Amino acid sequence: MCVLAAPILLFAIAPGVLGGLAARAFPGCRHEFTTNVGAAPDRPLIALTIDDAPDPGTTPAILDVLRSHASRATFFVITSQLANVPAGADSILVRMRAEGHEIGNHMTEDRVSMLLDSAAYVKDLARADSLLRPYGPLRWARPGSGWYSARMVRAMRRAGYECALGSVYPIDAGLGWPWLSERYILAHVRPGAIIILHDRGVRGERTAAVLARVLPVLRARGYSIVTLSEAAARSGGRIAIRTRPR
């Protein structure tokens, strides 16, 4: 029954409601952008983000899909993946940059960042930064598992980062149904949305399949699919939620 109820619950709760509640309870992270500031852009924007890269078995397929549909993404990299796949990770990150994608800091391990004490969190953020910095400028950080606190936001800002979560998350890391991710995204996207999907292993395979079906539909609807920094620049840096931590 719980498995059958999951799609119903996912669609019943609009992402804007969850994002608004999270923003009020835990301010400091970007959940979506306010678009069409000043002169309206040619096409409304959606920021695409992909967590847990790189994986030499799945990331290239995701990059192929993005390239074929003239779309760009911010890849939040877990730096332990660089050690786990030394033969392919370096070239994958170089390819990301060369094809116009953005690299974000998703810490060193796939774990709940909020469970780290302040000193350990700062150290972890800095270690990931040192490994990612050779691949170009870094602007965005995303805490592991998405949970964060005001102290973590302050630490990110001291390190020169902005915290980014999202507004359209089909829980693809836990619900292994590509059709559900596809329908959820298409039902809930709006200008300025930030989509969250996942790479690595079977999740990366699902993401490649979902993007192959979703991106042409979104582009046919008139959207440009861009990185977080592109969305920030086109929105005049404005966001749809409070950003000052309590």
C-alpha positions in Angstrom: 0.0 0.0 0.0 2.8 2.4 0.9 4.4 1.9 -2.5 1.1 2.4 -4.3 0.4 5.5 -2.3 3.8 7.2 -3.1 2.9 8.5 -6.5 -0.4 9.9 -5.2 1.3 11.7 -2.3 4.0 13.0 -4.6 1.6 14.6 -7.0 -0.8 15.7 -4.3 1.7 18.0 -2.6 2.7 20.8 -4.9 6.5 21.5 -4.9 5.9 25.2 -4.4 4.2 24.4 -1.1 7.0 22.2 0.2 9.6 24.8 -1.0 7.8 27.6 0.7 7.5 25.7 3.9 11.2 24.8 3.8 12.2 28.3 3.0 10.3 29.8 5.9 11.5 27.1 8.4 15.1 27.0 7.1 16.0 30.2 5.2 19.2 30.7 3.4 19.1 28.4 0.4 17.8 29.1 -3.1 14.8 27.0 -4.0 13.8 28.7 -7.3 14.4 31.9 -9.2 12.2 34.9 -9.9 12.4 35.3 -13.7 11.5 37.9 -16.2 13.1 40.8 -14.3 13.3 43.9 -16.4 13.3 43.0 -20.1 11.7 39.6 -20.5 14.1 37.0 -21.8 13.5 35.3 -25.1 12.6 32.1 -23.4 11.6 31.4 -19.8 14.3 29.6 -17.8 14.5 26.3 -15.8 17.7 25.5 -13.9 18.6 21.8 -14.1 20.8 20.3 -11.3 22.1 16.8 -11.1 23.5 15.4 -7.9 26.2 12.8 -7.1 28.3 12.9 -10.2 30.7 11.8 -11.7 30.2 8.2 -12.7 32.1 7.0 -15.8 29.3 4.6 -16.6 26.4 7.0 -16.5 27.6 10.7 -16.6 28.7 10.6 -20.2 25.2 9.3 -21.3 23.6 12.2 -19.3 26.0 14.7 -21.0 25.1 13.2 -24.4 21.4 13.8 -23.8 22.0 17.3 -22.6 24.1 18.1 -25.7 21.6 16.6 -28.1 18.9 18.9 -26.6 20.9 22.1 -26.3 20.5 22.0 -22.5 22.9 22.8 -19.7 23.1 21.7 -16.1 24.8 22.3 -12.8 26.4 19.0 -11.6 26.8 18.7 -7.9 29.9 16.6 -7.5 30.7 14.3 -4.6 34.5 14.3 -4.5 34.9 10.8 -3.2 33.7 9.8 -6.7 36.9 11.2 -8.1 38.9 8.6 -6.1 36.5 5.8 -6.8 36.7 6.2 -10.6 40.2 7.7 -11.2 40.3 6.5 -14.8 37.3 8.4 -15.9 36.4 11.2 -13.5 39.0 13.7 -14.6 38.0 13.7 -18.3 34.3 13.8 -17.3 34.7 17.0 -15.3 36.8 18.5 -18.1 34.0 17.6 -20.6 31.4 19.1 -18.3 33.1 22.5 -18.4 33.9 22.3 -22.1 30.3 21.7 -22.9 29.0 24.7 -20.9 27.9 22.9 -17.7 28.7 24.0 -14.2 30.3 22.1 -11.3 28.9 22.5 -7.8 30.2 21.4 -4.4 28.2 18.4 -3.0 30.8 17.6 -0.2 33.2 14.7 0.0 30.9 11.8 0.8 27.3 10.8 0.2 26.0 11.4 3.8 23.8 13.8 5.8 25.9 16.9 6.1 23.7 18.2 8.9 25.0 15.5 11.2 28.5 16.8 11.1 29.5 19.2 13.8 30.6 22.7 12.7 34.3 22.1 12.5 33.8 18.8 10.6 31.4 20.5 8.2 33.8 23.4 7.4 36.6 20.9 6.9 34.5 18.7 4.6 33.4 21.7 2.5 37.0 22.9 2.2 38.3 19.5 1.2 35.8 19.2 -1.5 36.5 22.7 -2.7 40.2 22.0 -3.0 39.5 19.0 -5.2 37.0 20.8 -7.5 38.7 24.2 -7.7 41.2 23.1 -10.5 38.2 22.6 -12.8 37.2 26.2 -12.7 35.3 28.7 -10.6 32.8 27.4 -8.0 29.7 29.2 -6.8 27.1 26.8 -5.6 27.1 24.2 -2.7 24.4 21.7 -1.9 24.5 20.0 1.5 24.4 16.2 1.5 20.8 14.8 1.7 19.4 18.4 1.4 19.2 19.1 5.2 20.9 22.3 6.4 21.0 24.8 9.2 21.8 28.5 9.6 25.3 27.7 10.7 25.9 25.6 7.6 24.6 28.5 5.4 27.0 30.9 7.2 29.9 28.4 6.6 29.1 28.2 2.9 29.0 32.0 2.6 32.3 32.4 4.4 33.8 29.9 1.9 32.4 31.9 -1.0 29.4 29.7 -1.8 25.7 30.1 -2.2 23.4 27.3 -1.0 21.1 25.8 -3.7 18.4 23.3 -3.3 15.4 23.1 -5.7 11.6 23.4 -6.3 11.0 20.3 -8.5 12.3 17.1 -7.0 10.6 13.8 -8.0 12.4 11.9 -5.2 14.2 10.0 -8.0 16.9 8.9 -5.5 14.3 6.8 -3.6 11.5 6.1 -6.1 12.9 4.1 -9.0 10.2 4.9 -11.5 11.4 6.9 -14.5 7.8 7.4 -15.7 7.0 9.1 -12.3 9.9 11.4 -12.5 9.0 12.4 -16.1 5.3 13.1 -15.3 6.1 14.9 -12.1 8.6 17.2 -13.7 6.3 18.0 -16.6 3.4 18.6 -14.3 5.2 21.0 -11.9 7.8 23.0 -13.7 7.3 26.7 -14.0 9.6 29.6 -15.0 12.4 29.9 -12.6 12.1 26.3 -11.3 15.2 24.4 -10.1 15.0 20.7 -11.0 16.8 18.1 -8.9 17.8 14.7 -10.4 20.6 12.2 -9.5 23.5 10.6 -11.2 25.5 7.4 -10.3 24.6 3.8 -11.0 21.1 2.9 -11.8 19.9 6.4 -10.7 22.1 7.9 -13.4 20.7 5.5 -16.0 17.2 6.6 -15.0 18.2 10.3 -15.2 19.5 9.9 -18.8 16.3 8.2 -19.8 14.1 10.8 -18.1 16.0 13.7 -19.6 15.7 12.2 -23.1 11.9 12.3 -22.7 11.5 15.5 -20.7 13.9 17.9 -22.4 12.3 18.0 -25.8 8.9 18.6 -24.3 10.2 21.4 -22.1 12.0 23.0 -25.1 8.8 22.7 -27.1 7.0 24.5 -24.4 9.5 27.4 -24.9 11.9 26.8 -22.0 15.6 27.2 -21.9 17.3 24.6 -19.6 20.3 26.3 -18.1 22.8 26.2 -15.2 22.1 27.8 -11.8 24.5 30.7 -12.6 22.8 31.4 -15.9 19.4 31.4 -14.2 20.8 33.8 -11.5 22.2 36.1 -14.1 19.0 36.2 -16.2 16.9 36.7 -13.1 19.0 39.7 -11.9 20.1 37.6 -9.0 16.7 37.7 -7.4 15.1 34.6 -5.8 11.6 33.6 -4.8 12.3 33.1 -1.1 14.1 34.7 1.8 17.9 34.2 1.9 18.9 35.7 5.3 19.4 33.0 7.9 17.9 33.6 11.3 
